[in-house]
Amino acid sequence: MAETAHESLYDNPELEAPPPGQVPPPYPADELPPPYTPTPQGAIPVINCKVCQAVINVEGKQNQHVVKCNVCNEATPIKGPPPGKRYIRCPCNCLLICNSTAARIACPRQNCKRIINLGGPTQVIVRNPSSERFVCAYCDQVFVFSTVGWRQLARCPHCRRVSSCNASNQKTRCAIYLILGIIFLGAGIGVTVGTYEMAHNSGGIYIVWIGAFITGIVFLVRAAYLGSIRVSPRAPPR
């Protein structure tokens, strides 16, 4: 559901309506406050309206966030938005203040009521120098993963599936687990055959049998798991 934005303006009963037939030019969203422009006459702080470019006197209004233009009657910011908020200029030139995390807002003007898709806030990702960009082998989305160390299995933050970021490392680990599994299963079979007669008199030998077989099966299962994982290639440089 779209969030209803509010127009944070300071009403002035002396403001005049814009001349008939005058259409202010549209202005893009997420506008920033314009800088103060002192005039030669007494260095009075003024700014230009962000809609019609008329000069607005902001003397004594520096504690406000926005001011109204006396020509087009639209608002122009003179300060940054409050914490957690941002400015959006509707195509109808209405200045809106909404939450910085809002993805959709609705213009409050009765003759507009437009739904504006903002696409969410801009995210800045600080990446570790040892990390690299990969393309998920399952959903084809780009994610960042650190390749330092023995651990080379990454979970995609988009589809939550695990893939390998190093094909050679994956094959090496798969071969190691496969060899260990065969060794433990072979040792378990050898111990079972060699101590079969002794097991009737010593119950502890059964524990050795079970331990060898379980360890061998675990290694083989791990080898099969690594062999079935897809490899996520590195993303092309931007």
Secondary structure, 3 states (H helix, E strand, C coil): CCEECECCCCCCCCCCCCCCCCCCCCCCCCCCCCCCEECCCCCCEEEECCCCCCEEECCCCCCCCEEECCCCCCEEECCCCCCCEEEEECCCCCEEEEECCCCEEECCCCCCCCEEECCCCCCCCCCCCCEEEEECCCCCCEEEEECCCCCCEEECCCCCCEEECCHHHHHHHHHHHHHHHHHHHHHHHHHHHHCCCHHHCCCHHHHHHHHHHHHHHHHHHHHHHHHHCCECCECCCC
